[in-house]
């Protein structure tokens, strides 16, 4: 009798298994950006005095604290592009572009925070204020408020960097492409600032 009851329960559960979902529907594709200034493969790097830097993952507002692409529709309204999802949060994508660009263009050795204790290094942090699309201007907008403490110094330098790139269409691939170009533009500006010493 108990065996029959268990069999009936199992039969009732099986159809439900096809109806249940233990997570959101996976996106058709995940978007990413890459640095256009890549370090040379196999090139040896030495964290000599003044050439090492720690790149902190920037702070972000709530609108870009997720993996979606925001669209600023007005001063008070933000939407998200349908089916557009980054492979990881924009702050981490941008920090990686910064690190590669600083290595390739500024000749800096980028260290993890734990590696910097034994070597005097600069520290780059900041706020990624915007990483999305301005609908009224049809532009991808990246705004980064950077804070830099140079190696061996206690003063903090601050500077805002901004790039705007036209968006062909407000859809996932076009928006990601334009944001990638804008992020690389900003990273290049930051590398010039770090390299130039002021």
Backbone as JSON, one array per atom type, in Angstrom:
{
  "sequence": "XXXXXXXXXXXXXXXXXXXXXXXXXXXXXXXXXXXXXXXXXXXXXXXXXXXXXXXXXXXXXXXXXXXXXXXXXXXXXXXXXXXXXXXXXXXXXXXXXXXXXXXXXXXXXXXXXXXXXXXXXXXXXXXXXXXXXXXXXXXXXXXXXXXXXXXXXXXXXXXXXXXXXXXXXXXXXXXXXXXXXXXXXXXXXXXXXXXXXX",
  "N": [[0.84, -1.21, 0.0], [1.89, 1.25, 0.89], [3.94, 1.45, -0.98], [2.48, 1.76, -3.36], [1.27, 4.27, -2.89], [3.54, 5.94, -2.79], [4.41, 5.64, -5.4], [2.34, 6.85, -6.83], [2.63, 9.5, -5.91], [5.18, 10.09, -6.94], [4.63, 9.95, -9.68], [2.96, 12.13, -9.91], [4.68, 14.22, -9.42], [6.56, 14.23, -11.5], [5.45, 15.46, -13.98], [5.41, 18.09, -13.09], [8.06, 18.79, -12.96], [8.9, 19.68, -15.45], [7.76, 22.16, -15.53], [8.87, 23.78, -13.68], [11.26, 26.33, -12.85], [14.5, 27.05, -11.96], [15.81, 29.56, -11.86], [16.42, 32.55, -13.83], [15.46, 32.97, -17.29], [17.99, 32.12, -19.53], [20.05, 34.54, -21.23], [20.21, 35.24, -24.8], [22.7, 35.96, -25.66], [25.79, 37.05, -24.13], [27.26, 40.15, -23.4], [30.36, 41.93, -23.88], [33.34, 43.95, -23.32], [36.53, 44.92, -24.62], [39.96, 45.87, -24.22], [41.45, 48.05, -26.55], [44.07, 48.51, -26.59], [46.37, 46.39, -26.12], [48.55, 44.63, -23.89], [51.88, 43.52, -24.8], [52.26, 40.17, -25.73], [54.12, 37.92, -23.73], [55.95, 39.82, -22.91], [58.24, 40.88, -20.5], [57.68, 42.24, -17.25], [58.59, 44.6, -14.8], [58.13, 45.75, -11.57], [59.29, 48.46, -11.08], [60.51, 51.45, -9.37], [58.01, 53.84, -9.24], [56.68, 52.83, -11.45], [54.68, 51.07, -10.96], [51.25, 50.25, -10.36], [48.11, 50.15, -8.71], [44.95, 49.25, -9.71], [41.85, 50.03, -8.78], [38.6, 48.54, -8.61], [36.03, 50.52, -9.82], [33.65, 52.53, -7.93], [30.08, 52.55, -8.32], [26.91, 53.99, -9.42], [23.55, 52.91, -8.54], [22.16, 52.36, -10.88], [23.94, 51.17, -12.66], [24.91, 49.05, -11.29], [24.39, 46.51, -11.88], [24.1, 43.98, -14.46], [23.03, 45.06, -16.74], [22.22, 47.27, -19.55], [21.82, 50.62, -19.18], [19.45, 53.1, -20.27], [19.22, 56.45, -20.55], [16.4, 58.12, -20.52], [15.22, 60.52, -19.91], [15.75, 63.38, -17.73], [14.83, 62.31, -15.4], [14.16, 59.68, -15.8], [15.0, 56.31, -16.3], [15.59, 53.55, -18.35], [16.06, 50.1, -19.43], [17.94, 48.39, -21.93], [16.31, 45.98, -23.82], [16.96, 42.53, -23.55], [19.7, 42.91, -23.38], [22.66, 42.13, -21.88], [25.49, 42.27, -19.85], [28.53, 40.33, -19.55], [29.66, 40.45, -17.08], [29.53, 42.74, -14.25], [29.6, 46.23, -15.27], [31.56, 47.82, -13.94], [33.69, 46.09, -13.38], [34.4, 45.22, -15.95], [35.24, 47.67, -17.02], [37.39, 48.31, -15.32], [39.2, 46.34, -16.06], [39.74, 47.06, -18.72], [40.96, 49.53, -18.22], [43.27, 48.63, -16.81], [44.66, 47.09, -18.78], [45.12, 49.09, -20.7], [46.67, 50.96, -19.29], [48.96, 49.43, -18.92], [49.77, 48.93, -21.61], [49.92, 51.5, -22.82], [50.92, 53.36, -20.98], [53.05, 52.16, -19.86], [52.92, 51.0, -17.35], [53.09, 48.76, -14.56], [50.61, 46.76, -13.6], [49.34, 45.96, -10.52], [47.84, 43.61, -8.25], [45.96, 44.47, -5.29], [47.02, 43.01, -3.07], [49.59, 42.45, -3.92], [50.9, 44.83, -3.84], [52.02, 45.56, -1.43], [54.74, 45.03, -0.96], [55.98, 46.72, -2.68], [56.49, 50.07, -3.65], [53.76, 51.75, -4.92], [51.54, 53.37, -7.25], [48.1, 54.39, -6.83], [45.02, 53.92, -8.25], [41.76, 54.9, -8.19], [38.17, 55.43, -8.12], [35.01, 56.78, -9.35], [32.69, 55.34, -11.43], [30.66, 57.07, -13.14], [28.84, 57.11, -15.22], [27.72, 54.71, -17.57], [26.33, 54.0, -20.02], [23.53, 54.61, -22.24], [22.57, 57.63, -23.76], [19.52, 58.53, -24.61], [18.29, 60.76, -25.85], [20.38, 62.05, -27.17], [21.35, 59.99, -28.6], [23.74, 58.59, -27.96], [26.49, 56.71, -26.66], [27.62, 56.88, -23.38], [30.35, 57.37, -21.29], [31.5, 58.13, -18.16], [34.01, 58.89, -15.94], [35.13, 59.52, -12.78], [38.15, 60.03, -11.61], [40.56, 59.17, -9.08], [43.81, 59.65, -8.1], [46.65, 58.52, -6.49], [49.93, 59.05, -6.51], [52.94, 57.04, -6.68], [54.75, 56.92, -3.68], [53.78, 59.32, -2.77], [51.5, 61.38, -0.86], [49.44, 62.99, -1.55], [46.28, 63.39, -3.18], [45.21, 63.27, -6.45], [42.59, 64.44, -8.5], [40.41, 63.91, -11.22], [38.07, 64.36, -13.89], [36.97, 62.24, -16.49], [35.63, 61.83, -19.71], [33.72, 60.38, -22.35], [31.94, 60.31, -25.39], [30.12, 58.5, -27.72], [28.59, 58.02, -30.86], [25.57, 56.1, -31.2], [24.5, 53.55, -33.24], [22.05, 52.21, -33.19], [19.56, 51.75, -30.68], [20.0, 49.1, -29.37], [21.1, 45.8, -28.27], [23.76, 44.89, -29.39], [24.77, 47.09, -30.88], [24.78, 49.1, -28.92], [26.57, 48.01, -27.02], [28.91, 47.91, -28.55], [29.4, 50.67, -29.04], [29.68, 51.57, -26.39], [31.95, 50.15, -25.68], [33.88, 51.41, -27.3], [33.76, 53.99, -26.24], [34.58, 53.49, -23.6], [37.22, 52.67, -24.04], [38.26, 55.04, -25.06], [38.1, 56.73, -22.8], [39.8, 55.28, -21.09], [42.21, 55.59, -22.45], [42.6, 58.34, -22.15], [42.96, 58.45, -19.37], [45.3, 56.94, -19.1], [47.13, 58.63, -20.39], [47.14, 60.76, -18.59], [48.12, 59.55, -16.22], [50.65, 58.71, -17.11], [51.75, 61.14, -17.86], [52.23, 62.54, -15.53], [50.79, 64.63, -14.42]],
  "CA": [[0.0, 0.0, 0.0], [2.78, 2.41, 0.96], [4.65, 1.5, -2.26], [1.55, 2.32, -4.34], [1.1, 5.69, -2.61], [4.77, 6.6, -3.21], [4.43, 5.61, -6.86], [1.39, 7.88, -7.26], [3.26, 10.8, -5.63], [6.27, 10.28, -7.91], [4.01, 10.21, -10.97], [2.4, 13.49, -9.88], [5.78, 15.2, -9.39], [7.28, 14.24, -12.77], [5.01, 16.51, -14.9], [5.75, 19.41, -12.55], [9.48, 19.08, -13.17], [9.05, 20.44, -16.68], [7.17, 23.49, -15.36], [9.62, 24.57, -12.7], [12.5, 26.97, -13.29], [15.32, 27.43, -10.82], [16.63, 30.69, -12.3], [15.84, 33.27, -14.94], [15.73, 32.46, -18.63], [19.32, 32.59, -19.93], [20.01, 35.43, -22.39], [20.7, 34.65, -26.05], [24.13, 36.23, -25.7], [26.33, 37.95, -23.12], [28.08, 41.19, -24.03], [31.59, 42.29, -23.17], [34.21, 44.92, -23.99], [37.95, 44.59, -24.48], [40.85, 46.98, -24.47], [42.06, 48.1, -27.89], [45.52, 48.63, -26.34], [46.7, 45.16, -25.4], [49.97, 44.41, -23.57], [52.57, 42.6, -25.69], [52.39, 38.82, -25.16], [55.47, 37.48, -23.4], [56.82, 40.92, -22.48], [58.51, 40.86, -19.06], [57.37, 43.49, -16.56], [59.19, 44.74, -13.48], [57.5, 46.85, -10.82], [60.33, 49.37, -10.61], [60.01, 52.65, -8.69], [57.17, 54.75, -10.01], [56.06, 52.2, -12.61], [53.65, 50.11, -10.52], [49.98, 50.89, -10.01], [46.96, 49.31, -8.35], [43.71, 49.77, -10.29], [40.7, 49.59, -7.99], [37.3, 48.49, -9.3], [35.35, 51.77, -9.43], [32.3, 52.56, -7.35], [29.07, 52.84, -9.34], [25.54, 54.22, -8.94], [22.71, 51.72, -8.59], [21.7, 52.08, -12.25], [24.88, 50.3, -13.36], [25.44, 48.06, -10.34], [23.93, 45.21, -12.37], [24.72, 43.62, -15.74], [22.18, 45.54, -17.83], [22.65, 48.53, -20.16], [20.79, 51.63, -18.93], [19.17, 54.14, -21.26], [18.7, 57.66, -19.91], [15.34, 58.61, -21.4], [15.03, 61.93, -19.54], [16.49, 63.7, -16.51], [14.3, 61.57, -14.25], [13.7, 58.34, -16.2], [16.0, 55.38, -16.82], [15.09, 52.23, -18.74], [17.15, 49.2, -19.79], [17.79, 47.81, -23.26], [15.78, 44.62, -23.75], [17.85, 41.42, -23.93], [21.12, 43.3, -23.32], [23.24, 41.76, -20.59], [26.95, 42.13, -19.82], [29.04, 39.08, -18.99], [29.91, 40.77, -15.68], [29.17, 44.15, -14.03], [30.41, 47.2, -16.01], [32.72, 48.31, -13.18], [34.8, 45.14, -13.55], [34.81, 45.3, -17.35], [35.97, 48.92, -17.21], [38.67, 48.21, -14.59], [40.1, 45.51, -16.87], [40.17, 47.9, -19.85], [41.92, 50.47, -17.64], [44.52, 47.94, -16.49], [45.35, 46.77, -20.03], [45.54, 50.33, -21.35], [47.78, 51.51, -18.51], [50.14, 48.62, -19.22], [50.2, 49.08, -23.0], [50.18, 52.88, -23.24], [51.65, 54.14, -19.98], [54.19, 51.38, -19.38], [52.75, 50.71, -15.93], [52.89, 47.38, -14.13], [49.38, 46.76, -12.79], [49.42, 44.99, -9.43], [46.69, 43.39, -7.38], [46.21, 45.12, -4.0], [47.87, 42.19, -2.19], [50.96, 42.48, -4.43], [51.48, 46.18, -3.74], [52.6, 45.82, -0.11], [56.19, 45.0, -0.99], [56.5, 47.61, -3.72], [55.79, 51.36, -3.67], [52.97, 51.81, -6.14], [50.46, 54.35, -7.35], [46.78, 53.82, -6.59], [43.98, 54.57, -9.06], [40.4, 54.52, -7.82], [37.25, 56.44, -8.63], [33.59, 56.5, -9.52], [32.19, 55.22, -12.8], [29.39, 57.78, -12.97], [27.91, 56.76, -16.31], [28.14, 53.66, -18.48], [25.05, 53.67, -20.64], [23.12, 55.3, -23.46], [21.75, 58.84, -23.69], [18.54, 58.34, -25.69], [18.01, 62.01, -26.57], [21.52, 62.36, -28.04], [21.74, 58.74, -29.27], [25.17, 58.43, -27.71], [26.99, 55.94, -25.51], [28.3, 57.83, -22.5], [31.15, 56.84, -20.19], [32.06, 59.2, -17.32], [34.81, 58.31, -14.86], [35.78, 60.46, -11.87], [39.32, 59.29, -11.14], [41.38, 59.64, -7.97], [45.13, 59.04, -8.26], [47.74, 58.78, -5.54], [51.14, 58.58, -7.17], [53.85, 56.27, -5.83], [55.59, 57.69, -2.77], [53.15, 60.59, -2.42], [50.28, 61.26, -0.05], [48.39, 63.83, -2.12], [45.35, 62.73, -4.11], [44.81, 64.06, -7.62], [41.27, 64.03, -8.99], [40.09, 64.43, -12.55], [36.94, 63.7, -14.57], [37.19, 61.85, -17.88], [34.34, 61.56, -20.34], [33.7, 60.1, -23.78], [30.62, 60.09, -25.98], [30.23, 57.86, -29.03], [27.27, 57.8, -31.45], [25.02, 54.74, -31.19], [23.77, 53.32, -34.49], [20.68, 51.83, -32.81], [19.48, 51.42, -29.25], [19.81, 47.65, -29.26], [22.23, 45.28, -27.52], [25.09, 44.85, -30.0], [25.2, 48.45, -31.22], [25.06, 49.82, -27.68], [27.79, 47.45, -26.44], [30.04, 48.34, -29.38], [29.65, 52.09, -28.77], [30.18, 51.69, -25.02], [33.33, 49.66, -25.7], [34.73, 52.46, -27.86], [33.8, 55.09, -25.27], [35.4, 53.04, -22.47], [38.61, 52.71, -24.47], [38.62, 56.45, -25.16], [38.34, 57.2, -21.44], [40.99, 54.61, -20.58], [43.36, 56.23, -23.08], [42.79, 59.63, -21.48], [43.5, 58.18, -18.04], [46.7, 56.51, -19.28], [47.92, 59.83, -20.67], [47.25, 61.51, -17.33], [49.02, 58.81, -15.32], [51.99, 58.73, -17.7], [52.26, 62.51, -17.94], [52.64, 63.04, -14.21], [50.04, 65.8, -13.97]],
  "C": [[0.87, 1.26, 0.0], [3.53, 2.58, -0.37], [3.78, 2.14, -3.33], [1.38, 3.81, -4.16], [2.34, 6.48, -3.06], [4.86, 6.68, -4.73], [3.52, 6.68, -7.43], [1.98, 9.27, -7.06], [4.36, 11.09, -6.64], [5.71, 10.62, -9.28], [3.45, 11.62, -11.04], [3.5, 14.54, -9.96], [6.46, 15.33, -10.75], [6.78, 15.3, -13.74], [5.37, 17.91, -14.42], [7.19, 19.8, -12.84], [9.71, 19.9, -14.42], [8.54, 21.85, -16.57], [8.0, 24.39, -14.46], [10.88, 25.15, -13.32], [13.26, 27.44, -12.07], [16.3, 28.54, -11.21], [15.97, 31.34, -13.49], [16.2, 32.62, -16.27], [17.09, 32.98, -19.08], [19.22, 33.49, -21.16], [20.56, 34.73, -23.62], [22.21, 34.84, -26.17], [24.52, 37.12, -24.52], [27.29, 38.9, -23.81], [29.32, 41.47, -23.21], [32.3, 43.39, -23.93], [35.65, 44.49, -23.75], [38.77, 45.82, -24.79], [41.4, 46.91, -25.89], [43.57, 48.27, -27.78], [45.93, 47.45, -25.48], [48.2, 45.1, -25.09], [50.59, 43.39, -24.53], [52.68, 41.21, -25.04], [53.85, 38.48, -24.89], [56.4, 38.57, -22.92], [56.98, 40.88, -20.96], [58.23, 42.23, -18.46], [58.0, 43.47, -15.18], [58.59, 45.94, -12.79], [58.57, 47.75, -10.21], [59.7, 50.63, -10.02], [59.22, 53.53, -9.64], [56.46, 54.13, -11.18], [54.99, 51.18, -12.24], [52.4, 50.87, -10.1], [48.94, 49.83, -9.65], [45.71, 49.98, -8.92], [42.54, 49.18, -9.51], [39.45, 49.51, -8.88], [36.5, 49.71, -8.86], [34.01, 51.56, -8.75], [31.33, 52.97, -8.44], [27.75, 53.21, -8.7], [24.71, 52.96, -9.15], [22.28, 51.36, -10.0], [22.65, 51.19, -13.03], [25.55, 49.31, -12.41], [25.01, 46.65, -10.72], [24.61, 44.91, -13.7], [23.89, 44.08, -16.94], [22.7, 46.88, -18.36], [21.55, 49.57, -19.97], [20.66, 52.62, -20.09], [18.54, 55.31, -20.51], [17.68, 58.27, -20.85], [15.02, 60.08, -21.14], [15.85, 62.18, -18.28], [16.05, 62.83, -15.33], [13.88, 60.14, -14.59], [14.83, 57.52, -16.82], [15.31, 54.06, -17.16], [16.31, 51.35, -19.05], [16.87, 48.6, -21.16], [17.37, 46.34, -23.13], [16.81, 43.62, -24.27], [19.33, 41.78, -23.96], [21.66, 42.99, -21.93], [24.75, 41.58, -20.73], [27.34, 40.78, -19.23], [29.4, 39.23, -17.52], [29.62, 42.25, -15.48], [30.12, 45.12, -14.75], [31.64, 47.69, -15.26], [33.92, 47.39, -13.36], [35.3, 45.13, -14.99], [35.67, 46.54, -17.57], [37.33, 48.88, -16.52], [39.68, 47.39, -15.39], [40.61, 46.28, -18.09], [41.21, 48.92, -19.37], [43.28, 49.81, -17.42], [45.32, 47.63, -17.76], [45.9, 48.02, -20.71], [46.7, 50.98, -20.61], [49.07, 50.73, -18.75], [50.67, 48.92, -20.61], [50.62, 50.5, -23.35], [51.0, 53.7, -22.26], [52.86, 53.4, -19.42], [54.13, 51.05, -17.91], [52.61, 49.2, -15.7], [51.69, 47.38, -13.18], [49.44, 45.61, -11.79], [48.06, 44.8, -8.78], [46.99, 44.05, -6.04], [47.15, 44.34, -3.08], [49.33, 42.22, -2.63], [51.66, 43.8, -4.15], [52.18, 46.45, -2.41], [54.12, 45.86, -0.13], [56.81, 45.94, -2.0], [55.75, 48.94, -3.67], [55.03, 51.51, -4.99], [51.96, 52.94, -6.07], [49.14, 53.63, -7.11], [45.75, 54.62, -7.38], [42.62, 54.02, -8.64], [39.45, 55.56, -8.41], [35.82, 55.97, -8.69], [33.27, 56.44, -11.01], [30.78, 55.79, -12.78], [28.36, 57.41, -14.03], [28.54, 55.69, -17.18], [26.88, 53.14, -19.16], [24.79, 54.53, -21.86], [22.25, 56.51, -23.14], [20.79, 58.79, -24.88], [18.32, 59.61, -26.5], [19.13, 62.38, -27.53], [21.95, 61.16, -28.89], [23.25, 58.53, -29.19], [25.41, 57.46, -26.55], [27.84, 56.89, -24.69], [29.05, 57.08, -21.39], [31.78, 58.02, -19.46], [32.74, 58.55, -16.12], [35.47, 59.42, -14.06], [36.93, 59.73, -11.19], [40.01, 59.98, -9.98], [42.71, 58.89, -8.04], [46.07, 59.48, -7.16], [48.99, 58.19, -6.17], [52.08, 57.9, -6.17], [54.71, 57.21, -4.98], [55.01, 59.03, -2.36], [51.89, 60.35, -1.6], [49.14, 62.11, -0.6], [47.55, 63.03, -3.12], [44.99, 63.7, -5.22], [43.46, 63.53, -8.1], [41.04, 64.67, -10.35], [38.92, 63.65, -13.14], [37.32, 63.44, -16.03], [35.85, 61.43, -18.48], [34.53, 61.29, -21.82], [32.27, 59.83, -24.21], [30.8, 59.58, -27.41], [28.83, 57.64, -29.59], [26.86, 56.33, -31.43], [24.18, 54.56, -32.45], [22.31, 52.99, -34.23], [20.69, 51.48, -31.33], [19.04, 49.97, -29.13], [21.11, 47.06, -28.74], [23.6, 45.4, -28.18], [25.62, 46.24, -30.32], [25.57, 49.25, -29.98], [26.36, 49.33, -27.05], [29.02, 47.89, -27.22], [30.41, 49.8, -29.1], [30.2, 52.3, -27.36], [31.62, 51.18, -24.92], [34.28, 50.71, -26.24], [34.86, 53.64, -26.9], [34.68, 54.73, -24.08], [36.88, 53.08, -22.82], [39.12, 54.13, -24.63], [38.97, 56.99, -23.78], [39.62, 56.58, -20.87], [42.26, 55.21, -21.18], [43.65, 57.59, -22.46], [43.43, 59.45, -20.1], [44.97, 57.78, -18.13], [47.61, 57.7, -19.57], [48.15, 60.67, -19.43], [48.24, 60.86, -16.37], [50.46, 58.89, -15.82], [52.61, 60.12, -17.64], [52.67, 63.11, -16.62], [51.92, 64.29, -13.77], [48.95, 66.17, -14.91]]
}
